[in-house]
Amino acid sequence: MYDRYARGLRARIPLLIALSLAWHPAAAATDDQTRAEVESLRQALAELRQDYETRIAALEARLNAASAAAPAAAAPAAPPSVAAAAAAAPAVPATAMATAGTSGTAGVTGNRDFNPAIGVIFQGQAWKSSLDEDETDIPGFPLGGEAGPLPRGLSIAETEIGISANVDDLFTARLTAPVVIEDGESKIEVEEAWIETIGMPAGLSARFGRFYSGIGYLNGKHSHAWDFVDQPLAYQAFLGNQYLDDGVQLRWLPPTDLYVELGAELLRGDRYPSAGAADGGAGAQSLFARMGGDMGMSSSWQAGLSYLHSKSRERASGPEDAPLLFSGDSDLVIAEFLWKWAPQGNWKQRNLIVQSEFLWRNEDGRYLLPDGSEPDIDQDQTGWYAQVIYQPMPQWRVGARVDLLSADNPGALFDGTPLADDGNDPRRYTMMVDWSHSEFSRLRFQYARDLSATRANNVWGLQYIHSIGAHGAHSF
C-alpha cells in the first residue's frame, strides 16, 4: 500500500511541472500583475515539490522497515503458476508441452496436474485415375508396407491424433495414434510412441520406443507435412512409403559452426523393408549424417547420407492374395540435398525449395514365389526424385516433381512374377498447387502422369488438411 501511494505522489509531479510550462508564455507579458502571478505559481510549485519528496522519502523508509521485519523464508500461500514455473524450467523440444508428472515426482513445471499438448490432423481426398487399382502394379518392384495407389473416389485419409508432454525434467514423450479405415471398419493404430531425453550433455540425445527412422529426408515427416499427396516412387518401392519400427535412436549435435547431426539406430526389424524381427529382435541397424548452413541472408542448405541394413524373414510384397516372400539381407543407401531461398529470410512472403534424394538398394537372399519355387536373388535397384516448390505470394504454392526407378534384371527364374523386368524404367511426373488460409488449413490440387505401370495412368484430385489443437513445428 505504501509503495502504491508513493508511486501516486511521483506521478503527480510531472503534471505540476507541465502546468508550470504551460504558463511559461505568460512570463513574457509586460503586465506586472501577470508576472507576479507566474512567480507566485512557480514558488508554490517548488514548495509542493519539496513537500512531496519529503513525504515520499518517509513512505519509502517505512516500506523498507516493514519489508525487513517480514520473515525472510515465508512459504508462498499457493503453488506457483504454470507460466512462472515454465519460465524457470529447462528448454525442451518444440514438439513437447511442459507438463507435470503424475507419479508424485515433481515434473518440469512443479505442478502435478496432467496437462499434455493434444492435436488432431484431419485429412480427406477425392481422386480419379484412368486405370483401375489392380492395373497399377510397378513391374520389377512389388510394393510392400503401406505403399500403394491413391484410392479412387471420395474418402477420408488418416486422421492423426497427437499427444505430447514432458514426463519430468529428464524425459519428454509423444504418442501419435491415427484413426484409419480398413475394409470399411475404423480402428486406432499406434503409429509413434516414444520417449526422448532432455538436456543430455555434449549435444547428445536418445529416443526409444516406436518412431520413424532418421534415414533420408522424407522418411521422418508425417503425411500432412508432405509437399505432395503421395511419396516418391523410390520411397514406395524401397521403404513401403516410410520406415517405422521399434528401437533405440542416438543423435549427436557437435558444437560446430555448421549444423552437423550424426545418428545411429538399433531397430527391431519387424516393419518393411525388414520383417520377422531377426537376430533376436534386433534385425535392423542404421547410420545417418547431415550438415547444413546459411548462404547469406536469403539461402540455406542441407545435405545428408543415410545407411540402413536389415534382415528379413519372409517379408511380404506384391499382391495380398499371392504375396512374394523374401528372406535375406537388404542394404539401402540414401543421399539427400535440400536448398531453400527466401528474400532476406522472409519466407512468409515468397520462397523457393529445391529438394532431391537418390536411393540405392541391394537385396541378397531368396524369394518364395506363389508357385512354391525358391529362387535366389542378388539384385541392385536405384531410384531418385527431384522436386521444386515455389510460393509466389502468401498462402499460394505451386510444385513439380519427377521420380524414376531402375533395377537389374533378376533373371529368367522370375519371369511371369511381379519381379520380372519389362525393359522400362518406371517414372512419373507430378504437379500440384495448394492454398493455405492459415498454418492450420490447406487445400491442394494434384495431377500426375504416371508411367510406372504397364500402361500410362493419369491421376488427378483434391486433398484437404486441417488441424486443431497443439502441433509442434516442422523440421527444416
DOMAR-514222 format. One record per residue (C-alpha): x, y, z negated. Coordinates in steps of 0.2 Angstrom, whole numbers. Each point is the difference from the previous one (the first is absolute). Example, Ala and Ser with C-alpha at 12.3 -4.5 7.8 and 13.67 -1.06 7.14 Angstrom:
+-------+-------+-------+
!     x !     y !     z !
+-------+-------+-------+
!    62 !   -22 !   -39 !
!     6 !    17 !     3 !
+-------+-------+-------+
//
This chain:
+-------+-------+-------+
!     x !     y !     z !
+-------+-------+-------+
!     0 !     0 !     0 !
!    14 !    12 !    -5 !
!     9 !    -4 !    17 !
!   -16 !     4 !    10 !
!    -3 !    16 !    -9 !
!    18 !     6 !     3 !
!    -2 !    -4 !    18 !
!   -15 !    10 !     1 !
!     9 !    15 !    -8 !
!    14 !    -1 !    13 !
!   -13 !    -1 !    14 !
!    -7 !    17 !    -4 !
!    17 !     9 !     0 !
!     1 !     0 !    19 !
!   -18 !     6 !     2 !
!     5 !    15 !   -11 !
!    15 !     3 !    10 !
!   -10 !     0 !    16 !
!   -12 !    13 !    -7 !
!    15 !    11 !    -4 !
!     6 !    -2 !    18 !
!   -17 !     4 !     6 !
!     0 !    16 !    -9 !
!    18 !     5 !     6 !
!    -6 !    11 !    15 !
!    -8 !    11 !   -13 !
!    17 !     4 !    -7 !
!     3 !    10 !    16 !
!   -14 !    12 !    -4 !
!     4 !    17 !    -4 !
!   -14 !     2 !   -13 !
!     7 !     0 !   -17 !
!   -15 !    -9 !    -8 !
!     2 !   -14 !    12 !
!    18 !    -2 !    -3 !
!    -3 !     0 !   -19 !
!   -13 !   -14 !     2 !
!    12 !   -11 !    10 !
!    13 !     3 !   -13 !
!   -12 !    -5 !   -14 !
!    -5 !   -16 !     9 !
!    18 !    -5 !     3 !
!     4 !     3 !   -19 !
!   -16 !   -11 !    -5 !
!     6 !   -13 !    12 !
!    17 !    -1 !    -8 !
!    -7 !    -1 !   -17 !
!   -12 !   -14 !     5 !
!    14 !    -9 !     9 !
!    10 !     1 !   -16 !
!   -14 !    -6 !   -11 !
!    -4 !   -15 !    12 !
!    18 !    -6 !     0 !
!     1 !     1 !   -19 !
!   -16 !   -10 !    -2 !
!     6 !   -13 !    13 !
!    17 !    -2 !    -9 !
!   -10 !    -3 !   -16 !
!   -11 !   -13 !     8 !
!    14 !    -9 !     8 !
!     9 !    -1 !   -17 !
!   -15 !    -8 !    -8 !
!    -2 !   -12 !    15 !
!    18 !    -6 !    -2 !
!    -2 !    -2 !   -19 !
!   -16 !   -10 !     3 !
!     9 !   -11 !    13 !
!    14 !    -4 !   -12 !
!   -11 !    -5 !   -14 !
!    -9 !   -13 !    11 !
!     6 !   -18 !    -2 !
!    14 !    -3 !    14 !
!    -5 !   -18 !     3 !
!   -19 !     1 !     0 !
!    -8 !   -13 !    11 !
!   -12 !     5 !    14 !
!   -18 !    -2 !    -4 !
!    -3 !    -9 !    17 !
!    10 !   -10 !    12 !
!     8 !    10 !    14 !
!    -9 !     3 !    16 !
!     3 !   -11 !    15 !
!     7 !    15 !    10 !
!    12 !     5 !   -14 !
!     6 !   -18 !    -2 !
!     2 !    -3 !    18 !
!    11 !    16 !     2 !
!    12 !    -8 !   -13 !
!     0 !   -17 !     8 !
!    13 !    -7 !    12 !
!    -2 !     2 !    19 !
!    -9 !   -14 !     8 !
!    -4 !    -5 !    18 !
!   -12 !     9 !    10 !
!   -11 !   -15 !     1 !
!    -2 !    -2 !   -19 !
!   -12 !    10 !   -11 !
!     7 !     3 !   -18 !
!   -11 !   -10 !   -12 !
!     1 !    -7 !   -17 !
!     3 !   -18 !    -5 !
!   -14 !   -10 !    -7 !
!    10 !   -13 !   -10 !
!     4 !    12 !   -15 !
!    17 !     5 !     7 !
!     0 !    19 !     4 !
!     0 !     2 !    19 !
!     7 !    14 !    10 !
!   -13 !    12 !    -6 !
!    -1 !    -5 !   -18 !
!   -18 !    -2 !     2 !
!    -8 !   -18 !    -1 !
!   -14 !     4 !    12 !
!     0 !   -11 !    15 !
!    -1 !    12 !    15 !
!     7 !    -7 !    16 !
!     0 !     9 !    17 !
!   -14 !    -8 !    11 !
!    -3 !     3 !    19 !
!   -10 !    -8 !    14 !
!     4 !     0 !    18 !
!   -15 !    -3 !    12 !
!     4 !    -5 !    18 !
!   -12 !    -4 !    14 !
!     1 !    -3 !    19 !
!    -8 !    -3 !    16 !
!     9 !    -9 !    15 !
!    -3 !    -5 !    17 !
!    12 !   -11 !    11 !
!    -1 !    -7 !    17 !
!     5 !   -18 !    -6 !
!    -8 !   -11 !   -13 !
!    10 !    -3 !   -16 !
!     4 !   -18 !     5 !
!     9 !     7 !    16 !
!    12 !    11 !    -9 !
!    13 !   -13 !    -5 !
!    18 !     6 !     3 !
!     9 !   -14 !    11 !
!    16 !    -5 !    -9 !
!    -4 !     8 !   -16 !
!   -14 !    -9 !   -11 !
!    -6 !    12 !   -13 !
!    -1 !    -4 !   -18 !
!    -3 !     9 !   -17 !
!   -12 !    15 !     2 !
!     4 !     3 !    19 !
!   -14 !     0 !    13 !
!   -10 !    11 !    12 !
!   -11 !    14 !    -6 !
!   -18 !    -6 !    -3 !
!   -12 !     5 !    13 !
!   -15 !    10 !    -4 !
!    -5 !     9 !   -16 !
!     8 !    -5 !   -16 !
!     8 !     6 !   -16 !
!    18 !    -3 !    -3 !
!     9 !    -3 !   -16 !
!    -7 !    10 !   -15 !
!    15 !     3 !   -11 !
!    -1 !     2 !   -19 !
!    16 !     7 !    -8 !
!     3 !     1 !   -19 !
!    17 !     7 !    -7 !
!     6 !     5 !   -16 !
!    15 !     1 !   -11 !
!     1 !   -15 !   -12 !
!    12 !     9 !   -12 !
!    16 !    10 !     1 !
!     9 !   -14 !     9 !
!   -12 !    -7 !    12 !
!   -14 !     5 !    13 !
!   -12 !   -11 !     8 !
!   -11 !    -1 !    16 !
!   -15 !   -11 !     6 !
!    -6 !     1 !    17 !
!   -16 !   -11 !     3 !
!    -8 !     1 !    17 !
!   -18 !    -5 !     3 !
!    -1 !   -10 !    16 !
!   -13 !    -9 !    10 !
!     4 !   -17 !     6 !
!   -12 !   -11 !     9 !
!   -14 !    12 !    -5 !
!     4 !    -1 !   -19 !
!     8 !    14 !   -10 !
!    14 !    -4 !   -12 !
!    13 !     9 !   -10 !
!    18 !    -4 !     3 !
!    16 !     4 !   -10 !
!    11 !     9 !    13 !
!    13 !     8 !   -12 !
!     2 !    -3 !   -18 !
!    17 !     6 !    -6 !
!    10 !     8 !   -15 !
!    14 !    12 !     3 !
!    13 !     7 !   -12 !
!     2 !    18 !    -4 !
!    16 !     9 !    -4 !
!    12 !   -13 !     2 !
!    18 !     6 !     0 !
!    11 !     4 !    16 !
!   -14 !     1 !    12 !
!    -6 !   -18 !    -2 !
!   -18 !    -6 !     0 !
!    -8 !   -17 !    -1 !
!   -17 !    -6 !     6 !
!    -8 !   -17 !    -3 !
!   -17 !    -8 !     4 !
!    -8 !     1 !    17 !
!     5 !    13 !    12 !
!     4 !     5 !    18 !
!    18 !    -4 !     4 !
!    11 !    15 !     3 !
!     6 !    -7 !    17 !
!    -3 !    11 !    15 !
!    -8 !    17 !     0 !
!   -19 !    -5 !     3 !
!     0 !   -15 !   -11 !
!    -3 !     9 !   -16 !
!   -13 !    12 !     6 !
!   -19 !    -3 !    -4 !
!   -11 !    -1 !    15 !
!    -8 !    16 !    -3 !
!    17 !     9 !     2 !
!     3 !    -7 !    17 !
!     1 !    12 !    14 !
!   -10 !   -13 !    11 !
!   -14 !   -12 !    -4 !
!    11 !   -15 !     2 !
!    18 !    -5 !    -2 !
!    12 !    -2 !    14 !
!     1 !   -17 !     9 !
!    17 !    -4 !    -8 !
!    -7 !     2 !   -17 !
!   -15 !   -11 !     4 !
!    11 !   -13 !     8 !
!    14 !    -1 !   -13 !
!    -8 !     6 !   -16 !
!   -18 !    -5 !     2 !
!    -4 !    19 !    -1 !
!     9 !     3 !   -16 !
!    11 !   -11 !   -12 !
!    -8 !     0 !   -17 !
!     7 !   -13 !   -13 !
!     3 !    -3 !   -19 !
!    17 !     4 !    -7 !
!    13 !    12 !    -6 !
!     7 !    15 !     8 !
!    15 !    11 !    -5 !
!     4 !    17 !     7 !
!    14 !    12 !    -2 !
!     1 !    18 !     4 !
!    19 !     5 !    -1 !
!     4 !    18 !    -5 !
!     5 !     6 !    18 !
!    -4 !    15 !    10 !
!    -8 !   -10 !    13 !
!   -16 !   -10 !    -5 !
!     6 !   -18 !    -2 !
!   -11 !   -15 !    -5 !
!     7 !   -17 !    -2 !
!   -12 !   -15 !    -5 !
!    -1 !   -19 !    -2 !
!   -15 !   -11 !    -3 !
!    -2 !   -18 !    -6 !
!   -17 !    -6 !     6 !
!   -11 !   -15 !    -2 !
!    -1 !    -4 !    18 !
!   -19 !    -4 !     1 !
!    -6 !    13 !    12 !
!     3 !     1 !    19 !
!    14 !     0 !     7 !
!     4 !   -12 !   -14 !
!   -11 !   -14 !    -7 !
!     0 !   -14 !   -13 !
!    10 !     9 !   -13 !
!    16 !   -10 !     4 !
!    15 !    -1 !   -11 !
!   -10 !    -1 !   -16 !
!   -10 !    15 !     3 !
!    14 !    11 !     6 !
!    -1 !    -3 !    19 !
!     3 !    18 !     6 !
!    14 !    13 !    -2 !
!     2 !    17 !     7 !
!    13 !    14 !     1 !
!    -4 !    18 !     6 !
!    10 !    17 !     1 !
!    -6 !    17 !     5 !
!     8 !    17 !     2 !
!    -7 !    17 !     5 !
!     2 !    19 !    -2 !
!    -5 !    17 !     7 !
!     6 !     8 !    16 !
!    -2 !    18 !    -3 !
!   -17 !     7 !    -7 !
!   -11 !    -8 !    13 !
!     6 !   -18 !     2 !
!     3 !   -16 !   -10 !
!     4 !   -17 !     4 !
!     1 !   -18 !    -7 !
!     8 !   -16 !     7 !
!     1 !   -17 !    -8 !
!     4 !   -19 !     2 !
!    -9 !   -14 !    -8 !
!     3 !   -19 !    -1 !
!   -13 !   -14 !    -5 !
!     5 !   -18 !    -2 !
!   -15 !   -12 !    -3 !
!    -3 !   -19 !     0 !
!   -16 !    -7 !     5 !
!    -9 !   -16 !    -3 !
!   -14 !    -3 !    12 !
!    -3 !    19 !     4 !
!   -17 !     1 !    10 !
!    -2 !    11 !    15 !
!   -10 !     0 !    16 !
!   -18 !    -6 !     0 !
!    -8 !    -4 !   -16 !
!    -8 !   -16 !     6 !
!    16 !    -6 !     7 !
!    14 !     9 !    -8 !
!    19 !    -2 !     3 !
!    10 !    -5 !   -15 !
!    18 !     6 !    -2 !
!    12 !    -6 !   -12 !
!    18 !     7 !     0 !
!    10 !    16 !    -2 !
!    -5 !    17 !     6 !
!    12 !    15 !     1 !
!    -7 !    18 !     4 !
!    10 !    16 !     2 !
!    -8 !    17 !     2 !
!     8 !    16 !     5 !
!   -10 !    16 !    -3 !
!     1 !    19 !     5 !
!   -11 !    14 !    -5 !
!     2 !    19 !     5 !
!   -12 !    13 !    -6 !
!    -1 !    19 !     5 !
!   -10 !    14 !    -7 !
!     3 !    19 !     3 !
!    10 !     6 !   -15 !
!    -7 !   -16 !    -9 !
!   -18 !     6 !     0 !
!    -7 !   -17 !     5 !
!   -18 !     6 !    -3 !
!    -1 !    11 !    15 !
!    10 !   -10 !    13 !
!    11 !   -15 !     0 !
!     7 !   -14 !    11 !
!     5 !   -18 !    -5 !
!    10 !   -12 !    10 !
!     1 !   -18 !    -6 !
!     7 !   -16 !     6 !
!     5 !   -18 !    -6 !
!     9 !   -14 !     8 !
!    -3 !   -18 !    -7 !
!    10 !   -16 !     4 !
!    -5 !   -17 !    -7 !
!     8 !   -17 !     1 !
!   -10 !   -16 !    -5 !
!     9 !   -16 !    -2 !
!   -11 !   -16 !    -5 !
!   -14 !   -10 !     7 !
!   -18 !     2 !     5 !
!   -14 !   -12 !    -4 !
!   -11 !     2 !    15 !
!   -19 !    -4 !     1 !
!     4 !   -16 !    11 !
!    11 !    -7 !   -15 !
!    17 !     3 !     9 !
!    14 !     8 !   -10 !
!    12 !     9 !    11 !
!    15 !     9 !    -6 !
!     2 !    19 !     3 !
!    14 !    13 !     0 !
!    -7 !    15 !     7 !
!     5 !    19 !     0 !
!   -14 !    13 !     2 !
!     0 !    19 !     1 !
!   -12 !    14 !    -1 !
!     0 !    19 !    -1 !
!   -12 !    14 !    -1 !
!     2 !    19 !     2 !
!   -12 !    13 !    -4 !
!    -3 !    19 !     0 !
!   -12 !     9 !   -11 !
!    -3 !    19 !     3 !
!   -11 !    12 !   -10 !
!    -2 !    16 !    11 !
!   -11 !     8 !   -13 !
!    -7 !    -3 !   -18 !
!   -12 !   -15 !    -1 !
!     4 !    -7 !    18 !
!    12 !   -13 !     5 !
!     4 !    -9 !    16 !
!    11 !   -16 !     2 !
!     7 !   -12 !    12 !
!     8 !   -17 !    -2 !
!     8 !   -13 !    11 !
!     5 !   -18 !    -7 !
!     7 !   -15 !     8 !
!     5 !   -18 !    -5 !
!    12 !   -12 !     8 !
!     5 !   -18 !    -4 !
!    12 !   -14 !     6 !
!    -9 !   -15 !     9 !
!    -2 !   -13 !   -13 !
!     0 !   -14 !    12 !
!   -11 !   -12 !    10 !
!    -5 !    -9 !   -16 !
!   -11 !    15 !    -4 !
!    -9 !     1 !    16 !
!   -18 !     1 !    -2 !
!     1 !     7 !   -18 !
!    -1 !    18 !    -6 !
!    19 !     1 !    -1 !
!     2 !    -3 !    19 !
!     8 !    14 !    10 !
!   -10 !     7 !    14 !
!    14 !    10 !     7 !
!    -7 !    17 !    -5 !
!     5 !    11 !   -15 !
!   -15 !     5 !   -10 !
!    -2 !    19 !     0 !
!   -13 !    13 !    -5 !
!    -3 !    19 !     2 !
!   -10 !     9 !   -13 !
!    -6 !    18 !    -2 !
!   -10 !     8 !   -14 !
!    -7 !    17 !    -6 !
!    -6 !     3 !   -18 !
!    -8 !    14 !   -10 !
!     2 !     2 !   -18 !
!   -12 !    12 !    -9 !
!    11 !    -1 !   -15 !
!    13 !   -12 !    -7 !
!   -14 !   -11 !    -6 !
!    -9 !    -3 !    16 !
!     5 !    -5 !    18 !
!    -9 !    -4 !    16 !
!    10 !    -9 !    14 !
!    -3 !    -5 !    18 !
!    12 !   -13 !     8 !
!     2 !    -7 !    17 !
!    12 !   -15 !     4 !
!     5 !    -8 !    17 !
!     5 !   -17 !    -7 !
!    10 !   -11 !    12 !
!     5 !   -12 !   -13 !
!   -13 !   -13 !     4 !
!    -1 !   -10 !    16 !
!   -11 !    13 !     7 !
!    -1 !    19 !    -2 !
!   -11 !     6 !   -15 !
!    -6 !    18 !    -2 !
!    -4 !     3 !   -18 !
!    -8 !    17 !    -6 !
!   -10 !     5 !   -16 !
!    -2 !    11 !   -15 !
!     6 !    -1 !   -18 !
!    -3 !     9 !   -16 !
!    10 !     1 !   -16 !
!    -6 !     9 !   -15 !
!     6 !     0 !   -18 !
!    -6 !     5 !   -17 !
!     8 !     0 !   -17 !
!    19 !     0 !    -3 !
!    12 !    -4 !    13 !
!    19 !     1 !     0 !
!    10 !     9 !    13 !
!     6 !   -10 !    15 !
!    19 !    -3 !     2 !
!    10 !     8 !    13 !
+-------+-------+-------+
//
